[in-house]
Amino acid sequence: MKSNKVLFIVLILFGFVLTGKLYSQDNWWKEKKYRSEEKRQKFLNCKNVFINIGEGLNYANVYALTPYFGTDVYLNILDNEKGYYSYEQTRLIIDNFLTNNAVYEFSWRISSRSENYAFASGKYKYKRNGYLNSYDFSVSLKYINGGWLIDQIIIN
């Protein structure tokens, strides 16, 4: 009888640990209460943009990011590519980064948002020569014409 209780407690603890790991990716986004459904939806859309960007990075798919490029995007990629770039230039530079730094894992760590701007920062992990390395990967969004677009990307 005592072994059944111990097994039961171990299973419950294991369930808590497993559940925590499954949902830990959402810890970067702190939920808030909004005064209107419109505002709640606006920031839910913002969160979804960050989620889509994160998925694009995890699969090294620049085309998952391109729908969110504005006409000009500020880039600072490892202090090599610095400045404002057009849609097509941004796509090529990010694609080149993803090709040369094959992703091992990407996850968001923190975020913040205001009425017309949002920011998220995460870790971009990649393997090179058998070693696991990482970059800080930050994205700023701007709310323009009813949608969230990438304003800047900083990788260092």
Backbone as JSON Lines, residues from 0, in Angstrom:
{"i":0,"aa":"M","n":[0.82,-1.19,0.0],"ca":[0.0,0.0,0.0],"c":[0.87,1.26,0.0]}
{"i":1,"aa":"K","n":[1.96,1.22,0.8],"ca":[2.86,2.36,0.89],"c":[3.54,2.63,-0.46]}
{"i":2,"aa":"S","n":[3.9,1.58,-1.18],"ca":[4.55,1.76,-2.49],"c":[3.6,2.38,-3.51]}
{"i":3,"aa":"N","n":[2.3,2.11,-3.39],"ca":[1.32,2.73,-4.28],"c":[1.24,4.24,-4.04]}
{"i":4,"aa":"K","n":[1.32,4.65,-2.77],"ca":[1.29,6.08,-2.44],"c":[2.53,6.78,-2.97]}
{"i":5,"aa":"V","n":[3.67,6.15,-2.8],"ca":[4.92,6.73,-3.3],"c":[4.88,6.85,-4.82]}
{"i":6,"aa":"L","n":[4.42,5.81,-5.49],"ca":[4.3,5.84,-6.94],"c":[3.34,6.94,-7.38]}
{"i":7,"aa":"F","n":[2.23,7.09,-6.69],"ca":[1.25,8.12,-7.0],"c":[1.86,9.51,-6.86]}
{"i":8,"aa":"I","n":[2.6,9.75,-5.78],"ca":[3.24,11.05,-5.55],"c":[4.29,11.32,-6.62]}
{"i":9,"aa":"V","n":[5.07,10.32,-6.97],"ca":[6.09,10.48,-8.02],"c":[5.43,10.83,-9.35]}
{"i":10,"aa":"L","n":[4.34,10.17,-9.69],"ca":[3.63,10.46,-10.93],"c":[3.08,11.89,-10.95]}
{"i":11,"aa":"I","n":[2.55,12.34,-9.83],"ca":[2.03,13.71,-9.76],"c":[3.17,14.71,-9.93]}
{"i":12,"aa":"L","n":[4.28,14.51,-9.23],"ca":[5.42,15.41,-9.36],"c":[5.96,15.4,-10.79]}
{"i":13,"aa":"F","n":[6.05,14.23,-11.38],"ca":[6.5,14.13,-12.76],"c":[5.56,14.91,-13.69]}
{"i":14,"aa":"G","n":[4.27,14.8,-13.44],"ca":[3.28,15.54,-14.24],"c":[3.47,17.03,-14.14]}
{"i":15,"aa":"F","n":[3.77,17.54,-12.93],"ca":[4.01,18.98,-12.77],"c":[5.26,19.41,-13.51]}
{"i":16,"aa":"V","n":[6.31,18.61,-13.41],"ca":[7.55,18.94,-14.11],"c":[7.33,18.93,-15.61]}
{"i":17,"aa":"L","n":[6.67,17.9,-16.13],"ca":[6.41,17.79,-17.56],"c":[5.53,18.93,-18.05]}
{"i":18,"aa":"T","n":[4.49,19.25,-17.31],"ca":[3.59,20.35,-17.69],"c":[4.34,21.66,-17.72]}
{"i":19,"aa":"G","n":[5.2,21.89,-16.75],"ca":[5.99,23.12,-16.72],"c":[6.88,23.24,-17.94]}
{"i":20,"aa":"K","n":[7.44,22.14,-18.39],"ca":[8.3,22.18,-19.56],"c":[7.49,22.41,-20.84]}
{"i":21,"aa":"L","n":[6.32,21.84,-20.93],"ca":[5.51,21.99,-22.12],"c":[5.08,23.43,-22.34]}
{"i":22,"aa":"Y","n":[4.8,24.15,-21.27],"ca":[4.28,25.5,-21.4],"c":[5.3,26.58,-21.08]}
{"i":23,"aa":"S","n":[6.54,26.22,-20.85],"ca":[7.55,27.2,-20.46],"c":[7.84,28.21,-21.56]}
{"i":24,"aa":"Q","n":[7.64,27.85,-22.82],"ca":[7.91,28.77,-23.92],"c":[7.05,30.02,-23.82]}
{"i":25,"aa":"D","n":[5.87,29.93,-23.21],"ca":[5.0,31.09,-23.1],"c":[5.36,32.03,-21.95]}
{"i":26,"aa":"N","n":[6.35,31.69,-21.14],"ca":[6.74,32.55,-20.02],"c":[7.28,33.89,-20.48]}
{"i":27,"aa":"W","n":[7.72,34.0,-21.69],"ca":[8.26,35.25,-22.2],"c":[7.17,36.3,-22.41]}
{"i":28,"aa":"W","n":[5.92,35.91,-22.49],"ca":[4.81,36.82,-22.78],"c":[3.91,36.91,-21.55]}
{"i":29,"aa":"K","n":[3.91,38.03,-20.88],"ca":[3.08,38.23,-19.7],"c":[1.7,38.71,-20.12]}
{"i":30,"aa":"E","n":[0.69,37.94,-19.76],"ca":[-0.68,38.31,-20.1],"c":[-1.13,39.5,-19.25]}
{"i":31,"aa":"K","n":[-1.9,40.37,-19.86],"ca":[-2.44,41.54,-19.18],"c":[-3.94,41.58,-19.38]}
{"i":32,"aa":"K","n":[-4.6,42.38,-18.56],"ca":[-6.03,42.61,-18.75],"c":[-6.19,43.88,-19.56]}
{"i":33,"aa":"Y","n":[-7.13,43.84,-20.5],"ca":[-7.35,44.99,-21.38],"c":[-8.76,45.53,-21.17]}
{"i":34,"aa":"R","n":[-8.91,46.81,-21.43],"ca":[-10.2,47.47,-21.23],"c":[-11.21,47.14,-22.33]}
{"i":35,"aa":"S","n":[-10.72,46.69,-23.46],"ca":[-11.65,46.39,-24.56],"c":[-11.21,45.13,-25.29]}
{"i":36,"aa":"E","n":[-12.16,44.51,-25.95],"ca":[-11.87,43.32,-26.75],"c":[-10.96,43.68,-27.92]}
{"i":37,"aa":"E","n":[-11.14,44.87,-28.47],"ca":[-10.31,45.33,-29.59],"c":[-8.83,45.39,-29.19]}
{"i":38,"aa":"K","n":[-8.56,45.92,-28.01],"ca":[-7.17,46.02,-27.54],"c":[-6.61,44.63,-27.22]}
{"i":39,"aa":"R","n":[-7.42,43.76,-26.64],"ca":[-6.98,42.4,-26.35],"c":[-6.58,41.7,-27.65]}
{"i":40,"aa":"Q","n":[-7.41,41.86,-28.68],"ca":[-7.14,41.23,-29.98],"c":[-5.89,41.82,-30.63]}
{"i":41,"aa":"K","n":[-5.68,43.13,-30.48],"ca":[-4.51,43.79,-31.04],"c":[-3.23,43.16,-30.48]}
{"i":42,"aa":"F","n":[-3.19,42.95,-29.16],"ca":[-1.98,42.41,-28.56],"c":[-1.88,40.89,-28.7]}
{"i":43,"aa":"L","n":[-3.0,40.22,-28.89],"ca":[-2.96,38.8,-29.24],"c":[-2.34,38.64,-30.62]}
{"i":44,"aa":"N","n":[-2.68,39.52,-31.54],"ca":[-2.07,39.5,-32.88],"c":[-0.57,39.76,-32.78]}
{"i":45,"aa":"C","n":[-0.17,40.66,-31.89],"ca":[1.25,40.95,-31.68],"c":[1.97,39.69,-31.2]}
{"i":46,"aa":"K","n":[1.4,39.03,-30.22],"ca":[2.0,37.78,-29.71],"c":[2.12,36.75,-30.82]}
{"i":47,"aa":"N","n":[1.08,36.63,-31.65],"ca":[1.1,35.66,-32.75],"c":[2.18,35.98,-33.77]}
{"i":48,"aa":"V","n":[2.45,37.26,-34.0],"ca":[3.54,37.63,-34.91],"c":[4.87,37.14,-34.34]}
{"i":49,"aa":"F","n":[5.1,37.37,-33.04],"ca":[6.33,36.89,-32.41],"c":[6.41,35.36,-32.47]}
{"i":50,"aa":"I","n":[5.3,34.69,-32.25],"ca":[5.3,33.22,-32.33],"c":[5.66,32.76,-33.73]}
{"i":51,"aa":"N","n":[5.09,33.39,-34.76],"ca":[5.4,33.03,-36.14],"c":[6.86,33.3,-36.48]}
{"i":52,"aa":"I","n":[7.4,34.41,-35.98],"ca":[8.82,34.72,-36.2],"c":[9.67,33.64,-35.53]}
{"i":53,"aa":"G","n":[9.34,33.28,-34.3],"ca":[10.08,32.24,-33.59],"c":[10.05,30.91,-34.3]}
{"i":54,"aa":"E","n":[8.89,30.54,-34.82],"ca":[8.78,29.29,-35.58],"c":[9.62,29.36,-36.85]}
{"i":55,"aa":"G","n":[9.59,30.5,-37.52],"ca":[10.41,30.67,-38.71],"c":[11.89,30.51,-38.41]}
{"i":56,"aa":"L","n":[12.33,31.06,-37.27],"ca":[13.73,30.92,-36.88],"c":[14.05,29.47,-36.53]}
{"i":57,"aa":"N","n":[13.15,28.79,-35.84],"ca":[13.39,27.39,-35.46],"c":[13.5,26.48,-36.67]}
{"i":58,"aa":"Y","n":[12.86,26.85,-37.76],"ca":[12.92,26.04,-38.98],"c":[13.81,26.67,-40.05]}
{"i":59,"aa":"A","n":[14.55,27.73,-39.68],"ca":[15.44,28.43,-40.62],"c":[14.7,28.81,-41.89]}
{"i":60,"aa":"N","n":[13.47,29.3,-41.72],"ca":[12.62,29.65,-42.85],"c":[12.41,31.16,-42.89]}
{"i":61,"aa":"V","n":[13.19,31.84,-43.7],"ca":[13.09,33.3,-43.78],"c":[11.7,33.73,-44.28]}
{"i":62,"aa":"Y","n":[11.04,32.88,-45.04],"ca":[9.74,33.24,-45.6],"c":[8.63,33.27,-44.54]}
{"i":63,"aa":"A","n":[8.9,32.72,-43.36],"ca":[7.96,32.87,-42.26],"c":[8.06,34.26,-41.64]}
{"i":64,"aa":"L","n":[9.19,34.94,-41.88],"ca":[9.39,36.29,-41.35],"c":[8.98,37.37,-42.35]}
{"i":65,"aa":"T","n":[9.11,37.09,-43.63],"ca":[8.92,38.14,-44.65],"c":[7.53,38.8,-44.63]}
{"i":66,"aa":"P","n":[6.45,38.11,-44.25],"ca":[5.16,38.83,-44.23],"c":[5.15,39.99,-43.23]}
{"i":67,"aa":"Y","n":[6.12,39.99,-42.31],"ca":[6.14,41.02,-41.27],"c":[7.2,42.08,-41.5]}
{"i":68,"aa":"F","n":[7.91,42.01,-42.62],"ca":[8.89,43.04,-42.94],"c":[8.16,44.31,-43.37]}
{"i":69,"aa":"G","n":[8.6,45.44,-42.8],"ca":[8.09,46.72,-43.27],"c":[8.83,47.11,-44.53]}
{"i":70,"aa":"T","n":[8.56,48.31,-45.03],"ca":[9.25,48.77,-46.23],"c":[10.74,48.94,-45.97]}
{"i":71,"aa":"D","n":[11.09,49.43,-44.78],"ca":[12.49,49.54,-44.36],"c":[12.61,48.89,-42.99]}
{"i":72,"aa":"V","n":[13.62,48.05,-42.83],"ca":[13.86,47.37,-41.57],"c":[15.28,47.71,-41.13]}
{"i":73,"aa":"Y","n":[15.42,48.12,-39.87],"ca":[16.76,48.38,-39.34],"c":[17.36,47.04,-38.91]}
{"i":74,"aa":"L","n":[18.56,46.75,-39.41],"ca":[19.27,45.52,-39.06],"c":[20.6,45.85,-38.41]}
{"i":75,"aa":"N","n":[20.96,45.07,-37.41],"ca":[22.3,45.08,-36.85],"c":[22.64,43.6,-36.62]}
{"i":76,"aa":"I","n":[23.3,43.03,-37.61],"ca":[23.62,41.61,-37.59],"c":[25.1,41.44,-37.26]}
{"i":77,"aa":"L","n":[25.38,41.09,-36.01],"ca":[26.74,40.83,-35.55],"c":[27.68,41.99,-35.85]}
{"i":78,"aa":"D","n":[27.16,43.19,-35.82],"ca":[27.91,44.42,-36.12],"c":[28.48,44.45,-37.53]}
{"i":79,"aa":"N","n":[28.06,43.54,-38.41],"ca":[28.53,43.53,-39.8],"c":[27.56,44.27,-40.71]}
{"i":80,"aa":"E","n":[26.31,43.91,-40.61],"ca":[25.26,44.53,-41.42],"c":[24.52,45.49,-40.5]}
{"i":81,"aa":"K","n":[24.72,46.78,-40.69],"ca":[24.11,47.78,-39.83],"c":[23.46,48.85,-40.68]}
{"i":82,"aa":"G","n":[22.18,49.09,-40.44],"ca":[21.5,50.16,-41.15],"c":[20.09,49.76,-41.56]}
{"i":83,"aa":"Y","n":[19.46,50.63,-42.33],"ca":[18.11,50.37,-42.83],"c":[18.2,49.68,-44.18]}
{"i":84,"aa":"Y","n":[17.4,48.62,-44.34],"ca":[17.43,47.85,-45.57],"c":[16.01,47.68,-46.1]}
{"i":85,"aa":"S","n":[15.93,47.56,-47.42],"ca":[14.64,47.34,-48.07],"c":[14.14,45.93,-47.76]}
{"i":86,"aa":"Y","n":[12.92,45.67,-48.13],"ca":[12.31,44.35,-47.94],"c":[13.2,43.25,-48.51]}
{"i":87,"aa":"E","n":[13.59,43.39,-49.76],"ca":[14.38,42.35,-50.44],"c":[15.77,42.21,-49.83]}
{"i":88,"aa":"Q","n":[16.42,43.33,-49.51],"ca":[17.73,43.26,-48.87],"c":[17.64,42.58,-47.51]}
{"i":89,"aa":"T","n":[16.6,42.9,-46.75],"ca":[16.4,42.29,-45.43],"c":[16.23,40.78,-45.57]}
{"i":90,"aa":"R","n":[15.42,40.37,-46.54],"ca":[15.21,38.94,-46.76],"c":[16.52,38.24,-47.07]}
{"i":91,"aa":"L","n":[17.33,38.82,-47.94],"ca":[18.61,38.2,-48.32],"c":[19.59,38.13,-47.14]}
{"i":92,"aa":"I","n":[19.66,39.2,-46.36],"ca":[20.59,39.24,-45.22],"c":[20.18,38.22,-44.15]}
{"i":93,"aa":"I","n":[18.89,38.16,-43.83],"ca":[18.42,37.2,-42.83],"c":[18.57,35.77,-43.34]}
{"i":94,"aa":"D","n":[18.27,35.54,-44.6],"ca":[18.45,34.21,-45.19],"c":[19.92,33.79,-45.12]}
{"i":95,"aa":"N","n":[20.82,34.7,-45.41],"ca":[22.25,34.43,-45.34],"c":[22.65,34.08,-43.9]}
{"i":96,"aa":"F","n":[22.14,34.83,-42.93],"ca":[22.43,34.54,-41.52],"c":[21.95,33.14,-41.15]}
{"i":97,"aa":"L","n":[20.71,32.8,-41.53],"ca":[20.15,31.49,-41.19],"c":[20.92,30.36,-41.86]}
{"i":98,"aa":"T","n":[21.4,30.58,-43.08],"ca":[22.18,29.57,-43.8],"c":[23.53,29.35,-43.15]}
{"i":99,"aa":"N","n":[24.18,30.44,-42.75],"ca":[25.53,30.34,-42.18],"c":[25.55,29.98,-40.7]}
{"i":100,"aa":"N","n":[24.4,30.04,-40.04],"ca":[24.31,29.72,-38.61],"c":[23.13,28.79,-38.42]}
{"i":101,"aa":"A","n":[23.3,27.56,-38.85],"ca":[22.21,26.58,-38.83],"c":[21.63,26.46,-37.42]}
{"i":102,"aa":"V","n":[20.35,26.71,-37.32],"ca":[19.69,26.76,-36.02],"c":[19.68,25.4,-35.33]}
{"i":103,"aa":"Y","n":[19.96,25.42,-34.05],"ca":[19.8,24.24,-33.19],"c":[18.49,24.4,-32.42]}
{"i":104,"aa":"E","n":[18.26,25.64,-31.93],"ca":[17.04,25.94,-31.19],"c":[16.9,27.44,-31.04]}
{"i":105,"aa":"F","n":[15.67,27.91,-31.11],"ca":[15.39,29.31,-30.82],"c":[14.23,29.38,-29.83]}
{"i":106,"aa":"S","n":[14.35,30.29,-28.87],"ca":[13.23,30.53,-27.95],"c":[13.27,31.97,-27.47]}
{"i":107,"aa":"W","n":[12.08,32.54,-27.32],"ca":[11.95,33.89,-26.77],"c":[12.2,33.83,-25.28]}
{"i":108,"aa":"R","n":[12.78,34.89,-24.71],"ca":[13.06,34.98,-23.27],"c":[12.22,36.05,-22.59]}
{"i":109,"aa":"I","n":[12.14,37.23,-23.21],"ca":[11.41,38.35,-22.61],"c":[10.67,39.12,-23.69]}
{"i":110,"aa":"S","n":[9.7,39.89,-23.27],"ca":[8.99,40.76,-24.21],"c":[8.42,41.95,-23.44]}
{"i":111,"aa":"S","n":[8.11,42.99,-24.2],"ca":[7.4,44.14,-23.65],"c":[6.59,44.75,-24.79]}
{"i":112,"aa":"R","n":[5.58,45.51,-24.44],"ca":[4.75,46.12,-25.46],"c":[4.11,47.39,-24.93]}
{"i":113,"aa":"S","n":[3.83,48.28,-25.87],"ca":[3.09,49.5,-25.58],"c":[2.07,49.68,-26.69]}
{"i":114,"aa":"E","n":[1.46,50.81,-26.75],"ca":[0.36,51.02,-27.7],"c":[0.75,50.73,-29.15]}
{"i":115,"aa":"N","n":[1.92,51.21,-29.59],"ca":[2.3,51.06,-31.0],"c":[3.64,50.37,-31.23]}
{"i":116,"aa":"Y","n":[4.26,49.89,-30.16],"ca":[5.55,49.22,-30.3],"c":[5.57,47.97,-29.43]}
{"i":117,"aa":"A","n":[6.34,46.98,-29.88],"ca":[6.52,45.76,-29.1],"c":[7.96,45.28,-29.32]}
{"i":118,"aa":"F","n":[8.45,44.55,-28.34],"ca":[9.83,44.09,-28.37],"c":[9.89,42.69,-27.77]}
{"i":119,"aa":"A","n":[10.71,41.84,-28.35],"ca":[10.97,40.53,-27.75],"c":[12.43,40.17,-28.0]}
{"i":120,"aa":"S","n":[13.0,39.49,-27.04],"ca":[14.39,39.07,-27.15],"c":[14.49,37.59,-26.78]}
{"i":121,"aa":"G","n":[15.34,36.89,-27.51],"ca":[15.49,35.47,-27.25],"c":[16.89,34.99,-27.51]}
{"i":122,"aa":"K","n":[17.06,33.68,-27.41],"ca":[18.35,33.04,-27.67],"c":[18.25,32.21,-28.94]}
{"i":123,"aa":"Y","n":[19.17,32.47,-29.84],"ca":[19.3,31.72,-31.08],"c":[20.5,30.8,-30.91]}
{"i":124,"aa":"K","n":[20.26,29.51,-30.74],"ca":[21.35,28.55,-30.54],"c":[21.65,27.86,-31.87]}
{"i":125,"aa":"Y","n":[22.93,27.67,-32.11],"ca":[23.38,27.02,-33.34],"c":[24.61,26.18,-33.04]}
{"i":126,"aa":"K","n":[24.85,25.19,-33.89],"ca":[26.03,24.34,-33.75],"c":[27.02,24.67,-34.85]}
{"i":127,"aa":"R","n":[28.27,24.77,-34.44],"ca":[29.34,24.97,-35.41],"c":[30.55,24.19,-34.93]}
{"i":128,"aa":"N","n":[31.09,23.38,-35.81],"ca":[32.26,22.55,-35.5],"c":[32.05,21.69,-34.25]}
{"i":129,"aa":"G","n":[30.83,21.21,-34.08],"ca":[30.53,20.34,-32.95],"c":[30.25,21.05,-31.64]}
{"i":130,"aa":"Y","n":[30.33,22.38,-31.62],"ca":[30.1,23.15,-30.4],"c":[28.78,23.91,-30.49]}
{"i":131,"aa":"L","n":[28.07,23.95,-29.38],"ca":[26.82,24.69,-29.3],"c":[27.13,26.12,-28.9]}
{"i":132,"aa":"N","n":[26.69,27.07,-29.71],"ca":[26.9,28.5,-29.45],"c":[25.55,29.2,-29.47]}
{"i":133,"aa":"S","n":[25.53,30.46,-29.08],"ca":[24.25,31.18,-29.12],"c":[24.47,32.66,-29.41]}
{"i":134,"aa":"Y","n":[23.44,33.26,-29.95],"ca":[23.36,34.7,-30.17],"c":[22.13,35.23,-29.45]}
{"i":135,"aa":"D","n":[22.21,36.48,-29.02],"ca":[21.01,37.18,-28.57],"c":[20.3,37.67,-29.82]}
{"i":136,"aa":"F","n":[19.01,37.44,-29.89],"ca":[18.22,37.78,-31.07],"c":[17.05,38.63,-30.63]}
{"i":137,"aa":"S","n":[17.02,39.9,-31.03],"ca":[15.97,40.83,-30.61],"c":[15.2,41.34,-31.81]}
{"i":138,"aa":"V","n":[13.89,41.47,-31.63],"ca":[13.01,41.97,-32.69],"c":[12.1,43.04,-32.11]}
{"i":139,"aa":"S","n":[12.01,44.16,-32.82],"ca":[11.06,45.2,-32.46],"c":[9.97,45.27,-33.52]}
{"i":140,"aa":"L","n":[8.74,45.39,-33.08],"ca":[7.6,45.52,-33.98],"c":[6.99,46.9,-33.83]}
{"i":141,"aa":"K","n":[6.38,47.36,-34.91],"ca":[5.68,48.64,-34.91],"c":[4.27,48.39,-35.45]}
{"i":142,"aa":"Y","n":[3.28,48.98,-34.8],"ca":[1.89,48.82,-35.21],"c":[1.58,49.86,-36.29]}
{"i":143,"aa":"I","n":[1.37,49.37,-37.52],"ca":[1.15,50.26,-38.68],"c":[-0.07,49.78,-39.45]}
{"i":144,"aa":"N","n":[-1.0,50.67,-39.7],"ca":[-2.19,50.36,-40.5],"c":[-2.9,49.07,-40.07]}
{"i":145,"aa":"G","n":[-3.05,48.92,-38.77],"ca":[-3.81,47.77,-38.26],"c":[-3.05,46.47,-38.18]}
{"i":146,"aa":"G","n":[-1.71,46.49,-38.35],"ca":[-0.93,45.26,-38.27],"c":[0.43,45.51,-37.64]}
{"i":147,"aa":"W","n":[1.04,44.45,-37.15],"ca":[2.36,44.53,-36.53],"c":[3.42,44.16,-37.56]}
{"i":148,"aa":"L","n":[4.38,45.07,-37.77],"ca":[5.46,44.84,-38.73],"c":[6.81,44.94,-38.03]}
{"i":149,"aa":"I","n":[7.78,44.2,-38.54],"ca":[9.13,44.26,-37.97],"c":[9.75,45.6,-38.29]}
{"i":150,"aa":"D","n":[10.17,46.27,-37.23],"ca":[10.82,47.57,-37.33],"c":[12.34,47.4,-37.3]}
{"i":151,"aa":"Q","n":[12.82,46.49,-36.45],"ca":[14.26,46.23,-36.39],"c":[14.56,44.84,-35.87]}
{"i":152,"aa":"I","n":[15.72,44.34,-36.3],"ca":[16.25,43.05,-35.85],"c":[17.69,43.28,-35.46]}
{"i":153,"aa":"I","n":[18.01,42.84,-34.24],"ca":[19.39,42.99,-33.75],"c":[19.86,41.6,-33.3]}
{"i":154,"aa":"I","n":[21.01,41.19,-33.84],"ca":[21.61,39.9,-33.49],"c":[23.02,40.17,-33.02]}
{"i":155,"aa":"N","n":[23.34,39.72,-31.81],"ca":[24.71,39.85,-31.33],"c":[25.05,38.76,-30.33]}
